[in-house]
Amino acid sequence: MIDKVKKLQSIYNKLIINFKDFGNEYLKDTITKEIPEFLLRYNFKYAPQETMISLDYPILKDLGIMTGVNAVLEYVECIYLEQQFLSKFDSRYVIETHTRLHDEYDMMFMNIYHIILPNITDKYNKVIGKRAPSKPANKKSIVN
């Protein structure tokens, strides 16, 4: 367990350096308050199964029945990857894209990446003059 806590701390330290909440309160509170609280209070010796915090910002991965450092480590890894992807875009673009969806985006319980990826895919397809497929590609259509 101690190795997982160290790994969590290491990933969190890399994440927080260039962390952007893009105006989303759930993301901001989870990363700037909840994760540090977990790292301060987690007891791997006597209560390794305890998560102790709410991971309110939704990620795209189902953590299922994971608890304790296993759940928090997986969660932070997902946020770290999401932040790496989102760092490629201007913050204004990310915020404006979400605000167009809902005026009170800052308090919306939604994953930022989940909105941005389809938006840029649509824009790319328009630029190259293609429409998104109406049904998933199958092996035969890819080969031909």
DSSP file with accessible surface (Angstrom, degrees, kcal/mol):
  #  RESIDUE AA STRUCTURE BP1 BP2  ACC     N-H-->O    O-->H-N    N-H-->O    O-->H-N    TCO  KAPPA ALPHA  PHI   PSI    X-CA   Y-CA   Z-CA
    1    1 A M     >        0   0   98      0, 0.0     4,-2.1     0, 0.0     3,-0.2   0.000 360.0 360.0 360.0 -37.5    0.0    0.0    0.0
    2    2 A I  H  >  +     0   0   68      1,-0.2     4,-2.4     2,-0.2     5,-0.2   0.869 360.0  55.4 -61.9 -34.1    2.8    2.4    0.8
    3    3 A D  H  > S+     0   0  119      1,-0.2     4,-2.3     2,-0.2    -1,-0.2   0.891 107.5  49.3 -64.2 -38.5    4.0    2.1   -2.8
    4    4 A K  H  > S+     0   0   85     -3,-0.2     4,-2.8     2,-0.2    -1,-0.2   0.882 109.6  51.1 -68.4 -37.9    0.6    3.1   -4.1
    5    5 A V  H  X S+     0   0   27     -4,-2.1     4,-2.7     2,-0.2    -2,-0.2   0.927 111.4  48.1 -64.5 -42.2    0.5    6.1   -1.8
    6    6 A K  H  X S+     0   0  133     -4,-2.4     4,-2.4     2,-0.2    -2,-0.2   0.905 112.3  48.8 -64.1 -41.1    3.9    7.2   -3.0
    7    7 A K  H  X S+     0   0  109     -4,-2.3     4,-2.7     2,-0.2     5,-0.3   0.922 111.1  50.4 -64.4 -43.2    2.8    6.8   -6.6
    8    8 A L  H  X S+     0   0    0     -4,-2.8     4,-2.8     2,-0.2    -2,-0.2   0.936 111.2  48.5 -58.6 -46.8   -0.4    8.8   -5.9
    9    9 A Q  H  X S+     0   0   71     -4,-2.7     4,-2.6     1,-0.2    -2,-0.2   0.918 111.5  50.3 -61.3 -41.6    1.6   11.6   -4.3
   10   10 A S  H  X S+     0   0   58     -4,-2.4     4,-1.8     2,-0.2    -2,-0.2   0.933 113.2  44.0 -64.2 -46.7    4.0   11.6   -7.3
   11   11 A I  H  X S+     0   0   16     -4,-2.7     4,-2.7     1,-0.2    -2,-0.2   0.922 113.6  51.5 -65.7 -41.9    1.3   11.8   -9.9
   12   12 A Y  H  X S+     0   0   22     -4,-2.8     4,-2.8    -5,-0.3     5,-0.2   0.921 107.0  53.4 -61.4 -42.1   -0.6   14.4   -7.9
   13   13 A N  H  X S+     0   0   78     -4,-2.6     4,-0.8     1,-0.2    -1,-0.2   0.887 112.5  44.2 -61.0 -38.5    2.6   16.5   -7.6
   14   14 A K  H  X S+     0   0  106     -4,-1.8     4,-0.6    -5,-0.2     3,-0.3   0.899 114.5  50.8 -70.3 -40.3    3.0   16.4  -11.4
   15   15 A L  H >< S+     0   0    6     -4,-2.7     3,-0.6     1,-0.2     4,-0.2   0.918 106.1  52.8 -62.3 -46.2   -0.7   17.1  -11.9
   16   16 A I  H >< S+     0   0   60     -4,-2.8     3,-0.7     1,-0.2    -1,-0.2   0.756  92.0  75.2 -71.3 -20.5   -1.0   20.2   -9.6
   17   17 A I  H 3< S+     0   0  124     -4,-0.8    -1,-0.2    -3,-0.3    -2,-0.2   0.921 118.0  12.7 -57.5 -49.4    1.9   22.1  -11.3
   18   18 A N  T << S+     0   0  133     -4,-0.6    -1,-0.3    -3,-0.6    -2,-0.2   0.053  92.0 153.8-116.7  25.3   -0.1   23.1  -14.4
   19   19 A F    <   -     0   0   32     -3,-0.7     2,-0.4    -4,-0.2    -3,-0.1  -0.277  20.2-173.0 -61.9 134.5   -3.6   22.2  -13.1
   20   20 A K        -     0   0   85      1,-0.1    66,-0.1     2,-0.0    -2,-0.1  -0.999  17.8-167.3-128.0 131.6   -6.5   24.1  -14.7
   21   21 A D    >   -     0   0   44     -2,-0.4     3,-2.5     6,-0.0     7,-0.2   0.546  28.0-141.7 -92.2  -8.6  -10.0   23.7  -13.4
   22   22 A F  T 3   -     0   0    7      1,-0.3     3,-0.1     5,-0.1    -2,-0.0   0.810  67.3 -60.9  52.7  31.0  -11.5   25.5  -16.4
   23   23 A G  T 3  S+     0   0   26      1,-0.2     2,-0.7     2,-0.1    -1,-0.3   0.507 101.5 136.2  78.8   6.1  -14.0   27.2  -14.2
   24   24 A N    <>  -     0   0    0     -3,-2.5     4,-2.5     1,-0.2    -1,-0.2  -0.776  41.3-160.6 -92.8 114.5  -15.5   23.9  -13.0
   25   25 A E  H  > S+     0   0   56     81,-2.7     4,-2.7    -2,-0.7     5,-0.3   0.831  88.7  55.1 -63.8 -35.9  -16.1   24.0   -9.2
   26   26 A Y  H  > S+     0   0   70     80,-0.5     4,-2.2    82,-0.3    31,-0.4   0.936 111.6  43.8 -64.1 -44.8  -16.3   20.2   -8.9
   27   27 A L  H  > S+     0   0    0     -6,-0.2     4,-2.4     2,-0.2     5,-0.3   0.945 115.0  49.5 -64.2 -46.8  -13.0   19.6  -10.6
   28   28 A K  H  X S+     0   0   69     -4,-2.5     4,-2.9    -7,-0.2     5,-0.4   0.943 114.0  43.7 -58.5 -51.3  -11.3   22.5   -8.6
   29   29 A D  H  X>S+     0   0   53     -4,-2.7     5,-2.2     1,-0.2     4,-1.9   0.901 113.5  51.2 -64.7 -40.0  -12.6   21.3   -5.2
   30   30 A T  I  <>S+     0   0    1     -4,-2.2     5,-2.2    -5,-0.3    -1,-0.2   0.934 119.5  34.5 -64.2 -45.1  -11.8   17.6   -5.9
   31   31 A I  I  <5S+     0   0    0     -4,-2.4    -2,-0.2    -5,-0.2    -1,-0.2   0.893 125.7  37.4 -80.4 -39.2   -8.2   18.3   -6.9
   32   32 A T  I  <5S+     0   0   59     -4,-2.9    -3,-0.2    -5,-0.3    -2,-0.2   0.709 135.0  14.4 -89.8 -17.4   -7.3   21.2   -4.7
   33   33 A K  I  X5S+     0   0  121     -4,-1.9     4,-1.8    -5,-0.4    -3,-0.2   0.742 123.9  45.1-119.2 -52.8   -9.1   20.2   -1.5
   34   34 A E  I  ><S+     0   0   52     -5,-2.2     4,-2.4     2,-0.2    -3,-0.2   0.923 112.8  47.0 -68.2 -47.8  -10.2   16.5   -1.5
   35   35 A I  H  ><S+     0   0    0     -5,-2.2     4,-2.6     2,-0.2     5,-0.2   0.948 113.5  48.0 -64.2 -46.3   -7.1   14.8   -2.9
   36   36 A P  H  > S+     0   0   37      0, 0.0     4,-2.0     0, 0.0    -1,-0.2   0.908 111.2  53.0 -59.6 -36.6   -4.7   16.7   -0.5
   37   37 A E  H  X S+     0   0   74     -4,-1.8     4,-2.3     2,-0.2    -2,-0.2   0.916 108.8  49.3 -62.6 -42.8   -7.1   15.8    2.4
   38   38 A F  H  X S+     0   0    0     -4,-2.4     4,-2.5     1,-0.2    -1,-0.2   0.941 109.8  50.8 -60.9 -46.9   -6.9   12.2    1.4
   39   39 A L  H  < S+     0   0   35     -4,-2.6    -1,-0.2     1,-0.2    -2,-0.2   0.841 113.5  46.6 -63.3 -30.8   -3.1   12.3    1.3
   40   40 A L  H  < S+     0   0  143     -4,-2.0    -1,-0.2    -5,-0.2    -2,-0.2   0.890 123.6  29.7 -74.5 -40.9   -3.0   13.9    4.7
   41   41 A R  H  < S+     0   0  131     -4,-2.3    -2,-0.2    -5,-0.2    -3,-0.2   0.566  83.1 121.5-101.5 -11.6   -5.5   11.6    6.4
   42   42 A Y     <  -     0   0   23     -4,-2.5     2,-0.7    -5,-0.2     3,-0.1  -0.322  43.4-161.0 -62.8 132.2   -5.1    8.2    4.7
   43   43 A N     >  +     0   0   64      4,-0.4     4,-2.1     1,-0.1     7,-0.2  -0.846  13.6 176.6-116.3  92.7   -4.1    5.4    7.0
   44   44 A F  T  4 S+     0   0   88     -2,-0.7    -1,-0.1     1,-0.2   -42,-0.1   0.730  78.8  53.2 -69.9 -18.1   -2.7    2.5    4.9
   45   45 A K  T  4 S+     0   0  148      2,-0.1    -1,-0.2    -3,-0.1    -2,-0.1   0.921 124.3  16.6 -83.9 -44.7   -1.9    0.5    8.1
   46   46 A Y  T  4 S+     0   0  174      1,-0.1    -2,-0.2     2,-0.0    -1,-0.1   0.651 138.4  21.7-107.1 -18.7   -5.2    0.5    9.9
   47   47 A A    ><  +     0   0   25     -4,-2.1     3,-1.5     1,-0.1    -4,-0.4  -0.311  61.7 152.5-146.5  59.9   -7.8    1.5    7.3
   48   48 A P  T 3  S+     0   0   43      0, 0.0    21,-0.7     0, 0.0    -4,-0.1   0.756  75.0  59.0 -65.8 -21.7   -6.5    0.8    3.8
   49   49 A Q  T 3  S+     0   0  100     19,-0.2    19,-0.7    20,-0.1     2,-0.3   0.615  82.3 104.8 -82.3 -10.9  -10.1    0.3    2.4
   50   50 A E    <   -     0   0   91     -3,-1.5    -7,-0.1    -7,-0.2    19,-0.1  -0.546  42.8-178.7 -77.8 128.5  -11.2    3.8    3.5
   51   51 A T        -     0   0   30     -2,-0.3    -1,-0.2    17,-0.1    -9,-0.1   0.824  13.2-174.5 -90.9 -37.4  -11.5    6.4    0.7
   52   52 A M        +     0   0   59      1,-0.1     2,-0.3   -11,-0.0    -2,-0.1   0.347  54.4  70.6  66.4  -9.9  -12.6    9.2    3.2
   53   53 A I  S    S-     0   0   20    -15,-0.0     2,-0.5   -16,-0.0    -1,-0.1  -0.922  80.3-116.9-132.0 161.5  -13.3   11.7    0.5
   54   54 A S        -     0   0   52     -2,-0.3     2,-1.3    -3,-0.0     3,-0.2  -0.881  14.6-150.3-100.2 130.3  -15.9   12.2   -2.2
   55   55 A L        +     0   0   42     -2,-0.5   -29,-0.0     1,-0.2   -25,-0.0  -0.669  30.5 166.2 -95.9  76.6  -14.6   12.1   -5.7
   56   56 A D        +     0   0   66     -2,-1.3    -1,-0.2   -30,-0.2   -29,-0.1   0.793  45.5  85.9 -70.7 -34.4  -17.3   14.5   -7.0
   57   57 A Y  S    S-     0   0    0    -31,-0.4     2,-0.2    -3,-0.2    54,-0.1  -0.570  84.6-124.1 -71.8 124.0  -15.8   15.4  -10.4
   58   58 A P        -     0   0   31      0, 0.0     2,-0.2     0, 0.0    54,-0.2  -0.482  26.1-165.2 -73.9 133.0  -17.0   12.7  -12.8
   59   59 A I        -     0   0   26      2,-0.3    52,-0.1    -2,-0.2    16,-0.0  -0.689  29.9-116.5-106.4 169.6  -14.3   10.8  -14.7
   60   60 A L  S    S+     0   0   97     -2,-0.2     2,-0.4     2,-0.1    -1,-0.0   0.495  90.8  82.3 -87.3  -1.4  -14.9    8.6  -17.8
   61   61 A K  S    S-     0   0  101     14,-0.1     2,-0.6    13,-0.0    -2,-0.3  -0.866  78.8-128.5-106.4 136.6  -13.7    5.4  -16.1
   62   62 A D        -     0   0  144     -2,-0.4     3,-0.1     1,-0.1    -2,-0.1  -0.717  15.2-167.4 -82.4 117.7  -15.9    3.4  -13.8
   63   63 A L    >   -     0   0   31     -2,-0.6     3,-2.6     1,-0.2    -1,-0.1   0.515  22.1-175.5 -83.0  -5.9  -14.1    2.8  -10.6
   64   64 A G  T 3   -     0   0   54      1,-0.3    -1,-0.2     7,-0.0    -3,-0.0  -0.165  64.7 -15.0  53.2-125.1  -16.7    0.2   -9.7
   65   65 A I  T 3  S+     0   0  165     -3,-0.1    -1,-0.3     2,-0.0     6,-0.1   0.241  96.7 134.8 -98.1  13.5  -16.1   -1.2   -6.2
   66   66 A M    <   +     0   0   72     -3,-2.6     2,-0.3     4,-0.1    -3,-0.1  -0.336  29.5 175.4 -62.8 144.1  -12.6    0.2   -5.8
   67   67 A T    >>  +     0   0   64    -17,-0.1     4,-1.1   -19,-0.0     3,-0.8  -0.863  36.2  12.4-139.8 173.9  -11.9    1.9   -2.5
   68   68 A G  H 3> S-     0   0    0    -19,-0.7     4,-2.2    -2,-0.3     3,-0.4  -0.126 122.4 -16.7  59.5-148.0   -9.1    3.5   -0.6
   69   69 A V  H 3> S+     0   0    1    -21,-0.7     4,-2.9     1,-0.2     5,-0.3   0.819 133.9  63.1 -64.3 -28.9   -5.8    4.3   -2.3
   70   70 A N  H <> S+     0   0   51     -3,-0.8     4,-1.9     2,-0.2    -1,-0.2   0.943 108.5  40.7 -59.8 -47.9   -6.7    2.0   -5.2
   71   71 A A  H  X S+     0   0    4     -4,-1.1     4,-2.4    -3,-0.4    -2,-0.2   0.930 117.7  46.6 -67.0 -45.2   -9.7    4.2   -6.1
   72   72 A V  H  X S+     0   0    0     -4,-2.2     4,-2.8     2,-0.2     5,-0.2   0.905 112.1  50.6 -68.5 -39.1   -8.0    7.5   -5.5
   73   73 A L  H  X S+     0   0   14     -4,-2.9     4,-2.5    -5,-0.2    -1,-0.2   0.950 112.7  45.7 -62.3 -48.3   -4.9    6.5   -7.5
   74   74 A E  H  X S+     0   0   42     -4,-1.9     4,-1.9    -5,-0.3    -2,-0.2   0.914 113.7  51.0 -60.3 -41.9   -6.9    5.4  -10.5
   75   75 A Y  H  X S+     0   0    4     -4,-2.4     4,-2.2     2,-0.2    -2,-0.2   0.939 111.0  46.3 -61.8 -49.5   -9.0    8.6  -10.2
   76   76 A V  H  X S+     0   0    0     -4,-2.8     4,-2.8     1,-0.2    -1,-0.2   0.880 109.1  55.6 -66.5 -35.8   -6.0   10.9  -10.1
   77   77 A E  H  X S+     0   0   46     -4,-2.5     4,-2.2    -5,-0.2    -1,-0.2   0.913 108.6  48.7 -61.2 -41.5   -4.4    9.0  -13.0
   78   78 A C  H  X S+     0   0   28     -4,-1.9     4,-2.4     2,-0.2    -2,-0.2   0.920 112.2  47.4 -63.8 -43.5   -7.5    9.7  -15.1
   79   79 A I  H  X S+     0   0    0     -4,-2.2     4,-2.9     2,-0.2    -2,-0.2   0.907 109.6  54.5 -65.0 -39.5   -7.5   13.4  -14.2
   80   80 A Y  H  X S+     0   0   56     -4,-2.8     4,-2.2     2,-0.2    -2,-0.2   0.941 110.7  44.8 -60.5 -46.7   -3.8   13.6  -15.0
   81   81 A L  H  X S+     0   0  110     -4,-2.2     4,-2.1     1,-0.2    -1,-0.2   0.908 112.8  51.7 -63.9 -41.7   -4.4   12.2  -18.5
   82   82 A E  H  X S+     0   0   13     -4,-2.4     4,-2.9     1,-0.2    -2,-0.2   0.920 109.5  49.8 -60.7 -43.4   -7.4   14.4  -19.0
   83   83 A Q  H  X S+     0   0   17     -4,-2.9     4,-1.9     1,-0.2    -1,-0.2   0.883 107.6  54.0 -64.9 -38.4   -5.4   17.5  -18.0
   84   84 A Q  H  < S+     0   0   85     -4,-2.2     4,-0.3    -5,-0.2    -1,-0.2   0.923 112.8  43.9 -61.0 -44.2   -2.6   16.5  -20.4
   85   85 A F  H >< S+     0   0   56     -4,-2.1     3,-1.6     1,-0.2    -2,-0.2   0.954 114.7  47.7 -64.0 -50.9   -5.2   16.4  -23.2
   86   86 A L  H >< S+     0   0    0     -4,-2.9     3,-2.0     1,-0.3    -1,-0.2   0.760  96.5  72.6 -66.7 -23.0   -7.0   19.6  -22.3
   87   87 A S  T 3< S+     0   0   67     -4,-1.9    -1,-0.3     1,-0.3    -2,-0.2   0.688  84.7  69.4 -66.5 -14.2   -3.7   21.5  -21.9
   88   88 A K  T <  S+     0   0  162     -3,-1.6     2,-0.3    -4,-0.3    -1,-0.3   0.577  95.3  67.4 -77.8  -8.7   -3.4   21.4  -25.7
   89   89 A F  S <  S-     0   0   46     -3,-2.0     2,-0.1    -4,-0.1     0, 0.0  -0.848  93.1-102.7-115.7 150.0   -6.4   23.8  -25.9
   90   90 A D     >  -     0   0   80     -2,-0.3     4,-1.8     1,-0.1     3,-0.5  -0.451  30.9-127.5 -64.8 137.4   -6.7   27.4  -24.9
   91   91 A S  H  > S+     0   0   36      1,-0.2     4,-2.7     2,-0.2     5,-0.2   0.862 108.5  58.0 -57.1 -37.7   -8.7   27.7  -21.6
   92   92 A R  H  > S+     0   0  166      1,-0.2     4,-3.0     2,-0.2     5,-0.3   0.896 104.1  51.8 -61.5 -40.1  -11.1   30.2  -23.1
   93   93 A Y  H  > S+     0   0   43     -3,-0.5     4,-2.5     2,-0.2    -1,-0.2   0.941 111.2  47.0 -61.4 -45.8  -12.0   27.6  -25.8
   94   94 A V  H  X S+     0   0    0     -4,-1.8     4,-1.8     2,-0.2    -2,-0.2   0.951 116.4  43.7 -62.4 -46.9  -12.7   24.9  -23.2
   95   95 A I  H  X S+     0   0   59     -4,-2.7     4,-2.8     1,-0.2    -2,-0.2   0.931 114.3  49.1 -67.2 -44.4  -14.8   27.3  -21.0
   96   96 A E  H  X S+     0   0  108     -4,-3.0     4,-2.1    -5,-0.2    -1,-0.2   0.891 108.6  54.3 -63.4 -38.5  -16.7   28.8  -24.0
   97   97 A T  H  X S+     0   0    5     -4,-2.5     4,-0.8    -5,-0.3    -1,-0.2   0.925 114.2  40.9 -61.2 -42.6  -17.5   25.4  -25.3
   98   98 A H  H  X S+     0   0    0     -4,-1.8     4,-1.7    -5,-0.2     3,-0.5   0.876 111.0  55.8 -74.0 -36.8  -19.0   24.3  -22.0
   99   99 A T  H  < S+     0   0   53     -4,-2.8    -1,-0.2     1,-0.2    -2,-0.2   0.853 100.9  59.1 -65.8 -33.8  -20.8   27.6  -21.4
  100  100 A R  H  < S+     0   0  157     -4,-2.1    -1,-0.2     1,-0.2    -2,-0.2   0.835 106.7  49.6 -62.2 -29.9  -22.6   27.3  -24.8
  101  101 A L  H  < S-     0   0  101     -4,-0.8     2,-0.3    -3,-0.5    -2,-0.2   0.880 132.2  -2.3 -73.6 -41.5  -24.0   24.0  -23.4
  102  102 A H    ><  -     0   0   78     -4,-1.7     3,-1.1     1,-0.1    -1,-0.3  -0.942  57.1-138.1-156.6 132.5  -25.2   25.5  -20.1
  103  103 A D  T 3  S+     0   0  146     -2,-0.3     3,-0.3     1,-0.3    -1,-0.1   0.821 106.8  50.0 -59.7 -35.3  -24.9   29.0  -18.6
  104  104 A E  T >   +     0   0  129      1,-0.2     3,-1.7     2,-0.1    -1,-0.3  -0.204  68.8 140.7-100.5  44.9  -24.1   27.6  -15.2
  105  105 A Y  G X   +     0   0    5     -3,-1.1     3,-2.0     1,-0.3    -1,-0.2   0.837  60.3  69.2 -54.3 -36.6  -21.3   25.4  -16.4
  106  106 A D  G 3  S+     0   0   68     -3,-0.3   -81,-2.7     1,-0.3   -80,-0.5   0.776 107.6  37.2 -59.5 -24.8  -19.2   26.1  -13.4
  107  107 A M  G <  S+     0   0  101     -3,-1.7     2,-0.3   -83,-0.2    -1,-0.3   0.247  90.7 120.6-110.3  12.2  -21.6   24.2  -11.2
  108  108 A M    <   -     0   0   56     -3,-2.0     2,-1.6    -4,-0.2   -82,-0.3  -0.593  64.9-132.9 -80.5 139.3  -22.4   21.4  -13.7
  109  109 A F        +     0   0  125     -2,-0.3     2,-0.3   -52,-0.1    -1,-0.1  -0.672  64.8 120.2 -88.7  78.7  -21.7   17.9  -12.7
  110  110 A M        -     0   0   27     -2,-1.6     2,-0.5    -5,-0.2   -84,-0.1  -0.991  67.1-110.6-145.5 153.3  -20.0   17.0  -16.0
  111  111 A N     >  -     0   0   10     -2,-0.3     4,-0.7     1,-0.1   -52,-0.1  -0.734  21.0-149.9 -86.3 129.7  -16.7   15.8  -17.3
  112  112 A I  H >> S+     0   0    0     -2,-0.5     4,-2.1     1,-0.2     3,-1.2   0.928  95.1  51.9 -66.0 -47.6  -14.9   18.4  -19.3
  113  113 A Y  H 3> S+     0   0   69      1,-0.3     4,-2.4     2,-0.2    -1,-0.2   0.883 100.5  63.8 -57.4 -38.9  -13.1   16.0  -21.7
  114  114 A H  H 34 S+     0   0  112      1,-0.2    -1,-0.3     2,-0.2    -2,-0.2   0.779 110.6  37.8 -60.3 -26.8  -16.4   14.3  -22.5
  115  115 A I  H <X S+     0   0   30     -3,-1.2     4,-1.4    -4,-0.7    -1,-0.2   0.847 115.8  50.8 -91.4 -40.0  -17.7   17.6  -24.1
  116  116 A I  H  X S+     0   0    0     -4,-2.1     4,-2.6     2,-0.2     5,-0.3   0.924 103.0  57.2 -69.2 -45.0  -14.5   18.8  -25.7
  117  117 A L  H  X S+     0   0   57     -4,-2.4     4,-2.3     1,-0.2     5,-0.2   0.945 109.7  42.6 -58.2 -51.6  -13.5   15.6  -27.6
  118  118 A P  H  > S+     0   0   62      0, 0.0     4,-2.5     0, 0.0    -1,-0.2   0.886 113.2  55.8 -62.2 -33.6  -16.7   15.3  -29.6
  119  119 A N  H  X S+     0   0   37     -4,-1.4     4,-2.1     2,-0.2    -2,-0.2   0.937 110.6  42.1 -63.6 -46.1  -16.7   19.0  -30.3
  120  120 A I  H  X S+     0   0   39     -4,-2.6     4,-2.6     2,-0.2    -1,-0.2   0.868 112.5  55.0 -72.3 -31.0  -13.2   19.0  -31.8
  121  121 A T  H  X S+     0   0   60     -4,-2.3     4,-2.5    -5,-0.3    -2,-0.2   0.938 109.2  47.7 -64.3 -44.7  -14.0   15.8  -33.7
  122  122 A D  H  X S+     0   0   80     -4,-2.5     4,-2.0     1,-0.2    -2,-0.2   0.920 112.5  48.8 -60.6 -44.6  -17.0   17.6  -35.3
  123  123 A K  H  X S+     0   0   96     -4,-2.1     4,-2.1     2,-0.2    -2,-0.2   0.919 111.2  49.9 -62.9 -42.5  -14.9   20.6  -36.1
  124  124 A Y  H  X S+     0   0  144     -4,-2.6     4,-2.3     1,-0.2     5,-0.2   0.934 109.5  50.9 -62.2 -46.1  -12.2   18.5  -37.7
  125  125 A N  H  X>S+     0   0   28     -4,-2.5     5,-3.0     1,-0.2     4,-0.6   0.879 109.7  50.8 -61.5 -36.8  -14.7   16.6  -39.8
  126  126 A K  H  <5S+     0   0  165     -4,-2.0     3,-0.5     3,-0.2    -1,-0.2   0.906 108.8  52.0 -67.0 -39.3  -16.2   19.9  -41.1
  127  127 A V  H  <5S+     0   0  123     -4,-2.1    -2,-0.2     1,-0.2    -1,-0.2   0.915 115.6  39.5 -64.2 -42.8  -12.8   21.2  -42.0
  128  128 A I  H  <5S-     0   0   75     -4,-2.3    -1,-0.2    -5,-0.2    -2,-0.2   0.471 115.9-114.2 -89.7   0.2  -11.9   18.1  -44.1
  129  129 A G  T  <5S+     0   0   67     -4,-0.6     2,-0.4    -3,-0.5    -3,-0.2   0.777  71.8 126.7  79.1  27.0  -15.4   17.9  -45.5
  130  130 A K      < -     0   0  136     -5,-3.0     2,-0.3    -6,-0.2    -1,-0.3  -0.887  50.1-138.4-116.1 150.7  -16.5   14.6  -43.9
  131  131 A R        -     0   0  229     -2,-0.4     3,-0.1     1,-0.1    -9,-0.0  -0.792  33.2-100.5-100.8 150.7  -19.5   13.8  -41.8
  132  132 A A        -     0   0   55     -2,-0.3    -1,-0.1     1,-0.1   -10,-0.0  -0.392  50.4 -97.0 -65.1 141.6  -19.2   11.6  -38.7
  133  133 A P        -     0   0  103      0, 0.0    -1,-0.1     0, 0.0     4,-0.1  -0.342  21.3-140.4 -62.6 142.9  -20.4    8.0  -39.5
  134  134 A S  S    S+     0   0  125      1,-0.1    -2,-0.1    -3,-0.1     0, 0.0   0.706  88.5  24.8 -77.8 -19.7  -24.0    7.3  -38.6
  135  135 A K  S    S-     0   0  155      0, 0.0    -1,-0.1     0, 0.0     0, 0.0  -0.973 100.8 -84.8-139.6 156.2  -23.0    3.9  -37.4
  136  136 A P        -     0   0  117      0, 0.0     2,-0.1     0, 0.0    -2,-0.1  -0.237  49.7-106.2 -60.0 146.1  -19.8    2.4  -36.1
  137  137 A A        -     0   0   66     -4,-0.1     2,-0.2     4,-0.1     3,-0.0  -0.420  33.1-150.2 -68.6 146.4  -17.3    1.2  -38.7
  138  138 A N     >  -     0   0   89     -2,-0.1     4,-1.6     1,-0.1     5,-0.2  -0.697  31.1 -98.1-111.0 173.3  -16.9   -2.6  -39.0
  139  139 A K  H  > S+     0   0  176     -2,-0.2     4,-2.0     1,-0.2     5,-0.2   0.898 121.5  52.9 -59.1 -40.2  -13.9   -4.5  -40.1
  140  140 A K  H  > S+     0   0  154      1,-0.2     4,-2.1     2,-0.2    -1,-0.2   0.918 108.1  49.3 -63.8 -43.2  -15.0   -4.9  -43.6
  141  141 A S  H  4 S+     0   0   65      1,-0.2    -1,-0.2     2,-0.2    -2,-0.2   0.810 110.4  51.7 -70.0 -26.1  -15.6   -1.1  -44.1
  142  142 A I  H  < S+     0   0  124     -4,-1.6    -1,-0.2     1,-0.1    -2,-0.2   0.906 110.5  47.5 -74.3 -40.9  -12.2   -0.3  -42.7
  143  143 A V  H  <        0   0  111     -4,-2.0    -2,-0.2    -5,-0.2    -1,-0.1   0.904 360.0 360.0 -67.6 -41.1  -10.4   -2.8  -45.1
  144  144 A N     <        0   0  147     -4,-2.1    -3,-0.1    -5,-0.2    -4,-0.0   0.209 360.0 360.0 -79.2 360.0  -12.2   -1.5  -48.2
